[in-house]
Amino acid sequence: MKINLLQLFEETVGKFPKKTAVIDKDREINFSDLNKKALLTGERIAQLGIPQNRPVGVFLDKSIESVYADLGILYAGDFYMNLDIKTPAERIRNIIQLVEPAAIISTQVQIKSIAAVIPDSVKLILLEETDDAMAVDVQMLSKRRATLIDTDPSCIINTSGSTGTPKGVVLNHKSFFDFIDWSLETFGFGEDLVMGSLSPIVFDIYSFELCMLMAKASTLVVLPAHLAAFPAKILEVLEKHQVNFLFWVPTIMVNIANMDLLSAFRLESLRTVWFAGEVFPTKQFNYWYHHLPQVTFANLYGPIEITLDCTYYIINKEIPDEEPLPIGYPCHNTDILILDDEDKAVSEPGVEGELCVRGTSLAMGYYNNPEKTAAAFVQNPLNKAYPELIYRTGDIVCLNDEGLIMFKGRKDNIVKHMGYRTDLGEIEHVIINTLKLVKNGCIVYNQAEKQITLFYEAAEEIPVPQFRMEIGKVLPKYMIPTVYHRLEQLQRNTNGKIDRLFYKKEVNS
């Protein structure tokens, strides 16, 4: 019985010590050397006196170093929290204040951008200061992990929060084991998997890639973040390293389709493509489907609060451009409930309700945030007999005539933008309350154009560069509005509140 994800990694290292584990531009590392680096990192964490089951931050770009930093944290019996090096320091401060990590792993160069917001209580582990000749007490590290169980945390993934402070979603080892088992049973992955890793290290997709590296000796090919602006360069890397598996957010796939790049790049090694995180327009999906007939495509769905994803649909037939792609069926060992406004189960085709999830895939909650945890992870209203939590996603779905789940939209202010789950209320909070750029504003999302739009009240128009510069000091780039509309007065509803529904219709009509 496996309890800790590292047990998978140790088996892999034993079987495939010389196999390439990570390819990072012109560098690569095999499993044996990756293991040594991870053990050294775990040793340094232990030497600092950090106890087991504590969060440890990683402030690195996606690289060989970020991989062995995460593995080293697991070796020490702790859990990792990857931080985005492009995130403004003030937002990092908010995360650190909420989560209170025991330490942060970084480099001398990268830590400079957030040094001012790190409290003295947080220890720093700088990779340049690691002595590769340092002795590692493997037995001591094993003892640290001996008391852990499979429901202990493996990582924290931060997601947007309406008050300006991200919420730290806690995922455990068992839920990752479940998802790994499902993926292997459903798609039959072997030890030949070569993954084109495009998602930032703060995404749950990256954590799944890390799991596949551990579980199936999969090779992780790092696709640098800056290449997202140069899709042809990405495809060149895929062909060069014979990548056969992708798990991407659709944004980049839409760009590749719109640029007709698959006419020039055949991607003959590619065998499986998963996509998740936002709606993939069917017209652009069909471009991929027609150009890559050797590929198995799967549309996955699931918020961060469910480990990776909870539904999937393997697309093996032609779907008209004007029809949406189904999000499909529940993954194995996961149950989907569709509840109406009265918390009654919905099962008739076409009748809409909120998608709720039950099962071991559920996150453990939000770190240091019992109020928000209690609001989102609630007692199953269909079960009065014993305690059973479900997660309310806030997503509206329905069944079609074939019994497939169809995504319809959100019930609240949270959207998926560029793959990030983004709380539009957080952007408003920062613009109005934190930065005080305007007295009143309304953020809405243009689903078709993938644009965050700000309507604001002001006597005179505020220059867009000024908006972007000020907002960019507090929020990451993906949360900065792309479209701005000045109004003398925002439309109100009968209750005197800003009529958000009116502005949603404005941008989506």
N, C-alpha and C positions, 0 to 999 in steps of 0.2 A: 504493500500500500504506500503510495507516494503522498507526502504531506507538503513538501516544499518544492517549488519550481526548480531549485538548484539541483535536486536529485536527477532531473532530466538532463541538466547541463553536464553533470559529472559523468553520467552514462555516455553522453555524446563525446565528451573529451576522451574517455577511455576507448571508444570505438574508432574515432576519426581524429586523432591528435594532429595530423599533418594537413587535414583538409582546410581550405580557405574558409574562414568564418566571416570576415568583413573585408569588403573592398571599399576603400575610401580615396577616391581620385587616383593618384599614382602610388598609393600605399595599400598594403593588405596585411592581414594577420591571420595565422592559423589558429585552430582551436586550442592547441597546447599553449601557445604563447598568450592567447587571450585569457586563458585560465590563470596563468601565472600573474598577469597584470591585475586580474580581478581579485585574486588572493592577496596580493600586496595592498590593494585598496581596502579590502576587508580588514587586514592586519592594522592598517593605519587608523581606521575607525575604532577598532577595539582598543588600541593603545591610548586613544584619547579618553578612555573611560566612559564612552557612550554605551548605555545599557541596550539590551535587545528591545525590539519592537518600538523603535523610535523613528520618526521621519528624518531623512537626510536629503537635503536639496542637492541638485546637480545643475550648475550654471555653466553649461558648455554648448557649443554648437554640435550638431549631429555629426558624429565622427567615430573612429575607433575608440577614442577616449571616452565618449559618452556611453558606449556599449559596456566597456569594462568598469566604468564607474557604477552603472546600475547593477551589474552583476556583483561587484565588490560590496555594495550595500546589502544585497541579499546574502552574500557570504557572511557578513557580520551579524546576520539575524535581524536586520532592520528593513525598512521599506523606503523606496526612492520616491522623490518628488522632482520631476524634471521641470526646469524653469526656462522660459524663452529668453534668449539673450537679446532679442529685439524689443522686449517689453520695457516700457518706461520705468525708471527706478522707483517712482512713487507707487506704481502698481505692485512691483516686487515687494516694496515695504509693507503694503497691505497684506500680501500673502504671507510674508514672514511673521507679521504680528498675529495673524490668525492661526497659522499652523505651528509656529514656534519650532522650526526644525532644529535638531541637535547640532547639525553641522551643514556646511555647504561645500561641495566639491567643485573646484573651478581651476583656472589658470591665472597667473599673475596679470596677464593682459586683460582677460575677460572680466575679472572681478572688479576692476577699476570702475566700471560703469555703475556698480551698485554698492561699492564699498561704504559710501556714506549712509546707507539705509540699513546696514547689517548691525544689529545690536551686539554688544560684547558677549552676551550669553551664547551666541551662535559661533561655534568653532569653525575655522577655515581649514580645508585640506586642499593645498595647491599641488597640482600634479607634478610640477617641476621639482618639488622638494621630495619626491618619492625616490628612494634609493633602491634600484632594481636588485641590488645584492642583499637587501635586508632579509633576515630570516623570517619565515612565516610559520607561525604555530598553527598548523592545520588542525591538530587535535583540539586546541582551544577554540577555534572557530566552529568546529563541529559541535562542541559542547554548548556554545552560545545558541546554536540552532536546535539543540536536542529538546528543549522545552516548548518549542513552537508547535502550533497545530495548524491545520489547513485553512481554518477560518481567520488566521492572523493576517494583517495587511501585507500586501506585496508592493503596493504603490498608491500614491495620491495623484489624481489628475484634476487640475484646477479648471473650473468652468465659470462662465460669466455669472455675476450676481447683481441684482437690481440696486443694491445699496452702494455700489462702487467697489466692493471687495469681492473678489472671486470666491466661489465655494469650492472646497477641496473634497472631491469625491474619493472615498476610500474603497479600493478593490482588494479582494483577498486571493490567496493562492488557489483555493478550491474552485472559485468561479472561473479562473483562467484554465484550470484543468478541464472543467466541463466544456469550455469553448474549444479548447484544443482537441478534445476527444470528438466533439461534434464535427469539427472541420476535417479531421482525418477520416472519420467514418463516411462523411458525405462526399468528400472530394478525393479521397484516396491518395493524399500527398505522401511521397516517399522521401528518401534522403538526397534526391537530386534537385531539390527546390532552390532556385536562384531568384531572390526577391529584389525588385527594383523599388527601393525605399525612398519615397518622396515626402511623406508626411513629417512635420516637425516632431521633435522628441516629446513635445507636450501632448501629442495626440495619443489616443488609445490604440490607433492603428499601429503606431511605432511599438507600443508594448506588446501587441500581438506578434509583430515581426521578431521581436526579442524572444518571445515564447517559442516561435518556430525555429529560431536559431538554436535554442536550448533543446527542444524536443526532437527535432528531426535533422539536426546538423545542417540546417538551411544556410545558404550563403546570403548575407545581407549586403547589397550593393547600394552604397550611400549616394543619393542623388542630391547634390547641394541645393539649398533653398533658392539661391539666385538663378538657378536654371529654369525655375518656373516661368520666368519671362522669356525663355528661349526654348520653346517646346522641341524644336528640331534637334537641339543639343541633347536633350533628354533621350530622344529616340536613338541618337547615335550611341549613347552610353548603353542603352538596352541591347542594341545589336552587338556592340563590342563585347559585352560580358555574357551574351546569350541568356538574358533574363527570361524566365519562363512563368513568373508569377507577379502580378501587380495587385495591390490593394490601395486604391486611390480615391480621393474625393473627386467628383465629376468635373469640377471647374476646369482643370487642366485638360481633361479628355474632350470637353466641349471646344476648347481652344484648338486642340489638335484637329478635330473634325472640321471646324470652321476654316482652318488653314489648309485643309486637304493634304495633310502631311503623310497619311498612310498610303498615299499613292507613290510616295518616294521611299518610304521605309516599310518593308514587308513584315518585319518582326517575326521571322519564321520560327524562332525558338519559343515564342510565347504560347502558353497552353491554358492558363487560367487567369481571369481578370475579375476581381471583386471591386465593387464601388459602393460607397456609402457616404453619409454625412450631409447630403442634400439631394434635392430632386435632380435627376439626370433627364434633360429633355429628350423625348423619344426620337426625334429627328436626328439629333447628334449621336444618340446611342446606335441607331440603325446604321449610321456611317461606319462605326466600329464593327458592328455585327456583320456587315456585308464585306468589309475589307479583310477581316480575320476569321475565315470560316473554321480554322483549326482550333479556335479558342472557345473555352467554356466561360460564359459570362454569368455573373450572379449579382443581383441587386440586393444589398443587405441594408437592414434598418435597425437602429437602436440608439437611444441617448446614452450619454456617458454613465448615467446611473445604472445601466445594465451593462455587464461586462462585455465589451465590444458591441455585439448586436444580438437581437432576439428574434428577428424574422429574416427570411431569405427567399429569393425567387431565382431559380436557374432558368435563364431565358433561352429556350430552344425552339422558338417559333417566331415567325414574322409578326410584329406588332405595328399597326398603323401609326404614322407620325403624329396624328392628332390625338392618340390615346395615351394616357399615362402608363408608366411601367408599374406593375404590381409590386408591393413589398412582400407578398407571398404568404408563407406559412411560418409557424413558430419553429425555432431551432429545437433540437432534441433536448428534453429535460427542462423546457421552458413552456409556460402556459400563458396565452394571451387572453385577456378579458376585454370585451368591448362594452363599456357601461354608458347608459344614457344619463340624462340630467338627474334622474331619480335613483341612480346607482343600480338600475336593473340591467341584466345582461341583454345585449342586442345580438341577434343571430340571423335576422332576415336580411337578404341581399338589399343593398341600397340604403339601409337605415344607418344613420351616422351615430357614432358615440366616441367616447374617449378611450384610447388604447391604454390598458393597464397591464402590468406584467407581474407574474409571480414565479418563484423558483429560486434556485441557488445562484442564478446569474445576477441577482440584485446586488448592488453595491451595499456596503455596510452603513452608508449614510454620509453626511458631510462632516468633515473633521472639525472638532471644536465648535459645532454649530447645531445643538440639539433642537432648537426651535424650527429651523428650516428642515432638518431631518424629519421631525415629527409631522410637518405639513406635507411632505412629499411621499414618505414611506408610511403607509397607513394600513389599518386593519382591512382585510378583504371584506367588503360589505356583503358578499355572497356567502360568507362563512361565519356563522354565529357560534360554532361549536368549540373552537379553540383559537389561540392567537396565531395569526398568519398575515404577514405583511405583504402588501403589493406596492408597486411603484406606479404613481399616476404620472404619465408622460406629458399630459397636456396636449397631445396630438390627437386630432380628429381623424377617424378612419371609418371605413365601412367594408362589408364583404361584397364582392361581385357575384354574378350568377354561378361562377365556378368555385365559389368558396374561398377565393383569394382575397387577402387583405389589401385594400387600396388606401393610400395616404391622401387625405383631403386638405389638411392645413393645421394651423395652431389655434388653441383657444386663448392664448395669452400673448405676451410681447416677446417671446423667445423665437428666434429664427436660426437657421443654419446658413451661415455666410462664409464663403471661401473655406468650408469645411469646419469652421469653428462654430460652436453653439454660442450665440450672441444674444444677450439680454438687451433689448432696445431700451428698456427702462434704465439700465446702467449708463448708457450713453447720454440719455436725457439728464440723469442725476449729475453726471460730471459737467455737462454744458451749463446747466442752470444753477446747481447748488455748489459744486466744487469750484468751477472756474468763473461762475457768474458772468458768462458771456452774454446771456440774454435773460430776461425775466420770465418769459414763457416760450416753450418750444414743444414740438411734437415730432418724434422720430417714427417713421414708418418704413416698411420694406417693400421695394418693387421686386416682386418675385421673378417676373419675366426678364428684367434687365439685371438682376442680381445687384441692386443698388440700395444702399442705406440713404434715406432721404430725410432731411431736416426742414420742417416748416417752423419759422420763428417770428416772434413779434419784435419789431424795432422801428424807431422813427426813421432811421437811415440804414441802407444796406451795409452789412459788414463784409469786407473783402474775404473771399473764400480762402486765400492763402493765410490770412490771419486766423480764421477758424481752424484750419488744418494744423497750423503751427502750434496753437495753444492746446488743442485737443490731443495732439501727438505727444505732448509732454506728460500726459496722464494715462492715455489709452494706447494700446497697440495699434499698428497701422490698419489692421483689418476692421477695427471698430470705428474708424474715422469716416463720417458721412461723405458720400461722393456727390450728392446733389443737395443744393441749398435754395430755399425759397423764402424771401422776406415778405411778411404780411403786416399790415397795420394792426390787425386784430385777428386772432385765430378763431375759427368757427367753434361755437359752444353748442352742447346739446341741451335738452330741457332741464337737466340738473345743474347747469352752469359749468360743467366740466368740458375740457377740450374734446371735441368730437373726433376721436381717433378713427372711428369707422368711416367717417366722411373722407379723411385724408388717405386711409388705406384704399378706398375706392378710387380716389383721385389718381394715385400712382399706379394702380393695377387695372385701370379701365382701358 
